[in-house]
Every structure is written in structure tokens, then in C-alpha cells.
Amino acid sequence: MPGPWLAGVTALLAFLFAIALFDQWRERRRGFQLAWAIGMVLFGIGSGSEALAGAFGWSDPLYRAWYVAGAVLTPAWLGLGTAMLLARTRFGYTYAALLLLSGLLALVIRNSPNYAGSGPLPILYLVVAAILAIAIAVETYFQNDDWTKFAAGAVVASTILAFALLAITTLPAPGYFLDPATHQPKGDLMPGYLRLLTPILNVTGALALLLGALFSAYVFMPKHRVLAYSLDPRQPGDQFLFNLLIAPVAIIVNFVSSLPGAVAALLSGRIHSRVPATLLIAIGAFIPTITDSLNRLGSTELFQLGKFLGVVFLFAGFLASIETFREIRIPFTSVVLRRTRTERVAAPTTGAEPAETDSEVAATVG
């Protein structure tokens, strides 16, 4: 099993990444840059806690920092950043569905021993999630990119709630819990009302990061349409609902059928930077999800490596995106390592559909 050095390197990369994102946000004031920066700070705190614990031993403060930053909040903030990046697309429907799914999950798992003592919170979470999901779906329907304000409000409120619940929680000695077989930290010592936040925020955040990255690649790649659909709100209501239901299947089929053209455009250098960037981000979101699941099943060999590879792919994806980093420089200085870049957007292939709508692409590029 890798020593604490790998967790330390992961934390260092996450903090460097956060500094670069904060610097870009300071200049351009894009909400997704700030959300991603906060997410990477939390990522760094979680991995840094594991590194310090590996070197000096676990303690109550390290266990709390690892849990609230790494296990609870990181996916929520990274997923929020992706949602903000896609504010002017129809991704709001997906985010609304993920919120509703997380609320239903809270209700389903409420009787599990892991969440004992959560009281009426699962029902409250479901009600709040349903209200937010409806609000986001309605705003998306009317093509109002302010739907991300509801998403941001939910993440900020959840963050405040997590810290508040952690502050009033008293942990029994020794103040931390390690799996007897894997010796990795687990949240078993946390009370049910706090642990309930983990699956809720992870479902919404992690899936928003992963699906949002894939959807962004789909929007900006040259596409070959196999299954037609339209989410134009001006169509009749029954037709809109039908298209909304088939849209996930249509996007998947069209995405797969468009891959040969996207690869050709990539090799010729005529593809929008968002496509390779978001595919790298999707890989960065997917790897830690797999290795974390393996860790829960008792296989720990790849746990730290998964986090390291996750932050490397995320960093590579964000650097590849011209939207995120128009120029690459030493943060908070005028020393430019790579001058301002411009897009070379690939033309759609024959028979291709517009990227959701031409106006959506224009809006998200700007």
C-alpha cells in the first residue's frame, strides 16, 4: 500500500490547482472557477488529512477534517462548478433529476443502522430536494440560466449545515474510526444525521461532475444525429415531455455515433477545446469513484492512487479548457507561461445536428 507520500502529493497538487483557479477567478469572475477552486481546496484538505494521519497517526481533528472536506463536501462543490459552466444549456434538467434522486435516496436509506438518529431529516431532505428540483427544472424550461443560483444555494446551505452539525457532534474515544481490515478511515463514528449528508451530496455532486463533463463534450463535438429530439419549450406540452423522456437515450446514442467524427476532428486539430478537456474531467471524476468503491469492499491497493490520478486528470482537463484558462501564468503574478488562446471550433459533420442549439454554443463559449 502506498505510504502517506502519495496522499501528500495529491493534496499538494489539489492546493496548487485551487490557487490557479482562484487566480483565474480573480481576473474573470466566472462562478464555475470559484466553485471548482473551493472544491479543490476541500479535496486538498481531505487528502492532506490522510497524509498527516499516515505520517503521525489519526486524531479527532484530522478525522473531522477528512470527513467533512473529503467525504462530504468535495463532490458537491466540483459538481456545482460543472453545473455553473453549463448554466446556459439544458443541463439543468439533469441537475434537477439528480437532486430529486438524492432526496429519494435519503428516504430509502433512512432505516439503515448507519443513519440511526437522523430523525425526520430524511423527509425534510426529500421535500427540500423536490422543491429545488422543480425550481431548477422550471428555470431551465424558460431558458433562464439563473437556475444555478438554486444549485449554489443548496450547496452553500449544505456546507453550512455540515459544519454546524460537525461542531455540535461529540465523537467517542479515540475520536476516529479505521476499518479493521483496510486501516482506511471510515465514517462509522459519525452520527447518522451527519452521515446522511454524504450519499445525498455525493450523488448530486459526483454525478453532476461526471455527467456534466460528458454532456459538455457532447454539446461541443461535431455530431452525427441518429435519434432526433428537441427540448424547445415552444413545442406542445405533450411533445415536450416525450422529448424530455427520450433525451437521455438520444444523447447517449448520438454521442457514441459521433465519436469517430470527434476523433478525426481531434487528430486534425479542429475540435473545440471543451471536448478533450471535459473528457479528461470525466475520467478524473470516474477513477476515484471506482477506487473508493473498491476500498469500501476491502480492496485498498488502489485507493490513494485513484485519488492521485483523479486530481491529475481533473487538472489536465481544466488546463486544456480555454474557457477555464484563457492563458496559463504563475498565479497572482504577471508572468505568463502560455499566452491567450483562441478556439478553433470544429464544423459539424455531414448530417450533424446543431450542438443542442447554435445559440447555446455561442453562449457557453463567451
C-alpha positions as CSV (number, residue, x, y, z in Angstrom):
1,M,0.0,0.0,0.0
2,P,1.4,3.5,-0.9
3,G,2.7,5.5,2.1
4,P,1.5,8.9,3.1
5,W,3.6,10.5,0.5
6,L,1.1,9.8,-2.3
7,A,-1.7,11.4,-0.3
8,G,0.7,14.3,0.4
9,V,1.4,14.7,-3.3
10,T,-2.3,14.5,-4.1
11,A,-3.0,17.2,-1.6
12,L,-0.2,19.4,-2.9
13,L,-1.5,19.1,-6.5
14,A,-5.0,19.9,-5.3
15,F,-3.9,23.1,-3.5
16,L,-1.8,24.2,-6.4
17,F,-4.8,23.6,-8.7
18,A,-7.0,25.6,-6.3
19,I,-4.6,28.5,-6.3
20,A,-4.5,28.6,-10.1
21,L,-8.3,28.5,-10.3
22,F,-8.6,31.3,-7.7
23,D,-6.2,33.4,-9.8
24,Q,-8.3,32.9,-12.9
25,W,-11.5,33.7,-11.0
26,R,-9.9,36.9,-9.6
27,E,-9.4,38.1,-13.1
28,R,-12.5,36.8,-14.9
29,R,-15.1,36.4,-12.1
30,R,-16.7,33.2,-13.5
31,G,-18.7,31.4,-10.9
32,F,-17.6,27.9,-12.1
33,Q,-14.0,28.8,-11.5
34,L,-14.7,29.8,-7.9
35,A,-16.8,26.7,-7.2
36,W,-14.1,24.4,-8.6
37,A,-11.4,26.3,-6.6
38,I,-13.4,25.7,-3.4
39,G,-13.9,22.1,-4.4
40,M,-10.1,21.6,-4.9
41,V,-9.3,23.2,-1.6
42,L,-11.7,20.7,0.1
43,F,-10.1,17.9,-2.0
44,G,-6.7,19.0,-0.7
45,I,-7.8,19.2,2.9
46,G,-9.2,15.6,2.6
47,S,-6.1,14.2,1.1
48,G,-3.8,16.3,3.4
49,S,-5.6,14.9,6.4
50,E,-4.9,11.4,5.2
51,A,-1.2,12.3,4.6
52,L,-0.7,13.8,8.0
53,A,-2.5,10.9,9.6
54,G,-0.4,8.4,7.7
55,A,2.8,10.1,9.0
56,F,1.8,11.0,12.5
57,G,-1.3,9.0,13.3
58,W,-5.0,9.8,13.3
59,S,-6.6,12.2,15.7
60,D,-10.1,13.7,16.3
61,P,-9.3,17.0,14.4
62,L,-7.8,15.1,11.4
63,Y,-10.7,12.7,11.3
64,R,-13.3,15.6,11.3
65,A,-11.4,17.5,8.6
66,W,-11.1,14.3,6.5
67,Y,-14.8,13.5,6.8
68,V,-16.4,16.9,6.2
69,A,-14.0,18.0,3.5
70,G,-13.1,14.8,1.7
71,A,-16.1,12.6,2.2
72,V,-18.9,15.1,2.3
73,L,-18.3,18.4,0.5
74,T,-15.7,17.9,-2.3
75,P,-18.0,16.3,-4.9
76,A,-20.8,18.8,-4.2
77,W,-18.6,21.8,-5.0
78,L,-16.9,20.2,-8.0
79,G,-20.4,19.2,-9.4
80,L,-21.6,22.7,-8.7
81,G,-18.8,24.2,-10.8
82,T,-19.7,21.9,-13.7
83,A,-23.4,23.0,-13.4
84,M,-22.4,26.7,-13.5
85,L,-20.3,26.0,-16.6
86,L,-23.3,24.5,-18.3
87,A,-25.8,27.2,-17.0
88,R,-26.9,28.2,-20.5
89,T,-27.6,24.7,-21.6
90,R,-30.4,22.2,-20.8
91,F,-28.2,20.5,-18.2
92,G,-30.5,22.0,-15.5
93,Y,-32.9,19.1,-16.2
94,T,-30.2,16.6,-15.3
95,Y,-29.2,18.5,-12.2
96,A,-32.8,18.7,-11.1
97,A,-33.2,14.9,-11.6
98,L,-30.0,14.3,-9.6
99,L,-31.3,16.4,-6.7
100,L,-34.6,14.6,-6.7
101,L,-32.7,11.2,-6.8
102,S,-30.6,12.2,-3.8
103,G,-33.8,13.2,-1.8
104,L,-35.4,9.8,-2.6
105,L,-32.1,8.1,-1.6
106,A,-32.3,9.8,1.8
107,L,-35.8,8.4,2.3
108,V,-34.8,4.9,1.2
109,I,-31.8,4.6,3.4
110,R,-33.3,6.3,6.5
111,N,-33.9,2.9,8.3
112,S,-30.3,1.7,7.8
113,P,-28.3,1.4,11.1
114,N,-25.7,3.6,9.5
115,Y,-28.1,6.5,9.7
116,A,-29.7,5.9,13.0
117,G,-30.7,9.0,14.9
118,S,-31.4,11.0,11.7
119,G,-35.0,11.5,12.9
120,P,-37.2,13.5,10.4
121,L,-34.2,14.8,8.4
122,P,-34.6,12.3,5.5
123,I,-38.2,13.5,4.9
124,L,-37.0,17.1,5.2
125,Y,-34.2,16.5,2.7
126,L,-36.6,14.9,0.2
127,V,-39.0,17.9,0.5
128,V,-36.3,20.4,0.0
129,A,-34.7,18.4,-2.8
130,A,-38.1,18.2,-4.6
131,I,-38.7,21.9,-4.3
132,L,-35.3,22.8,-5.6
133,A,-35.6,20.2,-8.4
134,I,-38.9,21.8,-9.5
135,A,-37.5,25.3,-9.3
136,I,-34.4,24.3,-11.4
137,A,-36.5,22.5,-14.0
138,V,-38.8,25.4,-14.4
139,E,-36.0,27.9,-14.8
140,T,-34.3,25.6,-17.3
141,Y,-37.5,25.3,-19.2
142,F,-37.8,29.0,-19.6
143,Q,-34.1,29.1,-20.6
144,N,-33.1,31.1,-17.6
145,D,-29.5,30.4,-16.6
146,D,-30.3,31.6,-13.0
147,W,-31.2,28.0,-12.2
148,T,-27.6,27.6,-11.0
149,K,-28.4,30.1,-8.2
150,F,-30.7,27.5,-6.7
151,A,-28.0,24.9,-7.1
152,A,-25.4,27.2,-5.5
153,G,-27.8,28.0,-2.6
154,A,-28.3,24.3,-2.0
155,V,-24.6,23.6,-1.9
156,V,-23.8,26.6,0.3
157,A,-26.6,25.7,2.7
158,S,-25.4,22.1,2.9
159,T,-21.9,23.2,3.6
160,I,-23.0,25.5,6.4
161,L,-25.2,22.6,7.8
162,A,-22.4,20.1,7.6
163,F,-20.0,22.4,9.6
164,A,-22.8,23.2,12.1
165,L,-23.6,19.5,12.6
166,L,-19.9,18.7,13.0
167,A,-19.5,21.4,15.6
168,I,-22.2,20.0,17.8
169,T,-21.0,16.4,17.4
170,T,-19.0,14.8,20.2
171,L,-17.1,11.8,19.0
172,P,-16.4,8.9,21.4
173,A,-12.7,8.0,22.1
174,P,-10.4,7.8,20.3
175,G,-12.1,10.3,18.1
176,Y,-11.7,8.4,14.8
177,F,-12.5,5.1,13.2
178,L,-10.4,2.9,10.9
179,D,-11.6,-0.1,9.1
180,P,-10.0,-3.1,10.9
181,A,-9.2,-4.9,7.6
182,T,-8.1,-2.0,5.4
183,H,-6.9,0.5,8.0
184,Q,-8.6,3.2,5.9
185,P,-10.7,5.9,7.7
186,K,-14.5,5.3,7.6
187,G,-17.4,7.5,8.7
188,D,-18.8,4.9,11.1
189,L,-18.0,7.1,14.2
190,M,-20.1,10.0,12.8
191,P,-23.8,10.2,13.9
192,G,-26.5,9.3,11.4
193,Y,-27.8,12.8,11.0
194,L,-24.3,13.9,9.7
195,R,-23.6,10.8,7.7
196,L,-26.8,11.2,5.8
197,L,-25.3,14.2,4.0
198,T,-22.6,12.0,2.4
199,P,-24.8,10.0,0.0
200,I,-27.0,13.0,-0.7
201,L,-24.2,15.4,-1.7
202,N,-22.1,12.7,-3.4
203,V,-25.0,11.5,-5.6
204,T,-25.7,15.0,-6.8
205,G,-22.2,16.3,-6.9
206,A,-20.2,13.4,-8.3
207,L,-22.8,12.5,-10.9
208,A,-23.1,16.2,-11.9
209,L,-19.4,16.4,-12.4
210,L,-19.2,13.1,-14.4
211,L,-22.4,13.6,-16.5
212,G,-21.8,17.3,-16.9
213,A,-18.4,16.6,-18.4
214,L,-19.8,14.1,-20.8
215,F,-22.7,16.3,-21.7
216,S,-20.3,19.3,-22.3
217,A,-18.2,17.1,-24.7
218,Y,-21.4,16.1,-26.5
219,V,-22.6,19.7,-26.9
220,F,-19.3,20.9,-28.4
221,M,-18.3,17.8,-30.5
222,P,-19.1,17.6,-34.2
223,K,-22.2,15.4,-34.1
224,H,-23.9,12.8,-36.3
225,R,-27.5,12.6,-35.3
226,V,-29.1,9.1,-35.2
227,L,-32.0,9.9,-32.8
228,A,-33.6,13.3,-33.1
229,Y,-35.0,15.1,-30.1
230,S,-35.8,18.7,-29.2
231,L,-36.2,20.4,-25.9
232,D,-37.5,23.6,-27.4
233,P,-40.1,25.0,-24.8
234,R,-42.2,26.4,-27.7
235,Q,-43.4,22.9,-28.7
236,P,-46.7,21.5,-27.4
237,G,-46.5,20.2,-23.8
238,D,-47.1,16.5,-24.5
239,Q,-44.5,16.6,-27.2
240,F,-42.0,18.3,-24.9
241,L,-42.5,15.7,-22.2
242,F,-41.9,12.9,-24.7
243,N,-38.7,14.5,-25.9
244,L,-37.6,15.1,-22.4
245,L,-38.0,11.4,-21.6
246,I,-36.2,10.2,-24.7
247,A,-33.4,12.9,-24.5
248,P,-31.1,10.8,-22.3
249,V,-31.3,7.8,-24.7
250,A,-30.9,10.1,-27.7
251,I,-27.9,11.9,-26.3
252,I,-26.1,8.6,-25.5
253,V,-26.8,7.1,-28.9
254,N,-25.8,10.3,-30.7
255,F,-22.7,10.7,-28.5
256,V,-21.5,7.2,-29.5
257,S,-22.3,7.6,-33.1
258,S,-20.4,11.0,-33.1
259,L,-17.2,9.6,-31.6
260,P,-15.5,8.7,-35.0
261,G,-16.0,12.2,-36.3
262,A,-14.8,13.7,-33.0
263,V,-11.7,11.6,-33.1
264,A,-11.0,12.8,-36.7
265,A,-11.5,16.4,-35.7
266,L,-9.2,15.9,-32.6
267,L,-6.4,14.4,-34.7
268,S,-6.7,17.3,-37.3
269,G,-6.7,19.9,-34.5
270,R,-10.1,21.2,-35.5
271,I,-12.1,20.4,-32.3
272,H,-13.3,22.7,-29.6
273,S,-11.1,22.6,-26.5
274,R,-14.1,21.8,-24.3
275,V,-14.3,18.3,-25.8
276,P,-10.9,16.8,-24.8
277,A,-11.0,18.9,-21.6
278,T,-14.3,17.6,-20.4
279,L,-13.5,14.0,-21.3
280,L,-10.3,14.3,-19.1
281,I,-12.5,15.7,-16.4
282,A,-14.9,12.8,-16.7
283,I,-12.0,10.4,-16.3
284,G,-10.8,12.3,-13.3
285,A,-14.3,12.0,-11.7
286,F,-14.7,8.4,-12.6
287,I,-11.4,6.9,-11.3
288,P,-11.8,8.0,-7.7
289,T,-15.4,6.8,-7.7
290,I,-14.2,3.3,-8.7
291,T,-11.3,3.1,-6.3
292,D,-13.4,4.4,-3.4
293,S,-16.0,1.7,-4.1
294,L,-13.2,-0.9,-4.1
295,N,-11.9,0.5,-0.8
296,R,-15.4,0.1,0.7
297,L,-15.3,-3.6,-0.4
298,G,-12.0,-4.2,1.3
299,S,-9.6,-3.7,-1.7
300,T,-7.3,-0.8,-0.7
301,E,-4.4,-1.2,-3.0
302,L,-5.6,1.5,-5.5
303,F,-7.4,3.8,-3.0
304,Q,-4.7,6.5,-2.8
305,L,-3.6,6.0,-6.4
306,G,-7.2,6.6,-7.5
307,K,-7.3,10.0,-5.8
308,F,-3.9,11.0,-7.2
309,L,-5.0,10.0,-10.7
310,G,-8.3,11.8,-10.2
311,V,-6.7,15.1,-9.4
312,V,-4.2,14.7,-12.2
313,F,-6.9,14.1,-14.8
314,L,-9.0,16.9,-13.4
315,F,-6.1,19.3,-13.5
316,A,-5.2,18.3,-17.1
317,G,-8.8,18.7,-18.1
318,F,-9.1,22.2,-16.7
319,L,-5.8,23.3,-18.2
320,A,-6.9,22.0,-21.6
321,S,-10.1,24.1,-21.4
322,I,-9.6,27.5,-23.0
323,E,-12.8,28.6,-21.2
324,T,-11.3,27.9,-17.8
325,F,-7.7,29.0,-18.6
326,R,-7.6,31.5,-21.4
327,E,-3.9,32.0,-20.6
328,I,-1.6,30.0,-18.3
329,R,0.5,32.0,-15.9
330,I,2.1,31.8,-12.5
331,P,-0.8,32.6,-10.2
332,F,-1.2,36.1,-8.8
333,T,1.7,37.4,-11.0
334,S,2.0,38.8,-14.5
335,V,4.4,36.0,-15.5
336,V,2.6,34.3,-18.4
337,L,3.7,30.8,-19.3
338,R,1.3,30.5,-22.3
339,R,-0.3,33.4,-24.0
340,T,-4.1,33.9,-24.5
341,R,-5.5,31.0,-26.6
342,T,-8.4,31.1,-29.0
343,E,-10.8,28.4,-30.1
344,R,-10.8,26.6,-33.4
345,V,-14.3,25.2,-33.3
346,A,-14.8,22.2,-35.5
347,A,-17.5,22.4,-38.1
348,P,-20.3,19.9,-37.8
349,T,-20.0,16.8,-39.9
350,T,-22.5,16.0,-42.7
351,G,-25.9,15.2,-41.2
352,A,-24.8,16.6,-37.9
353,E,-27.2,18.3,-35.5
354,P,-26.5,21.7,-34.0
355,A,-24.9,21.5,-30.6
356,E,-28.1,21.5,-28.7
357,T,-28.8,24.8,-30.4
358,D,-26.3,27.1,-32.1
359,S,-27.2,29.9,-29.6
360,E,-26.3,27.6,-26.7
361,V,-22.8,27.0,-28.0
362,A,-22.3,30.7,-28.6
363,A,-23.5,31.5,-25.1
364,T,-21.3,29.0,-23.4
365,V,-18.2,29.8,-25.4
366,G,-18.4,33.5,-24.4
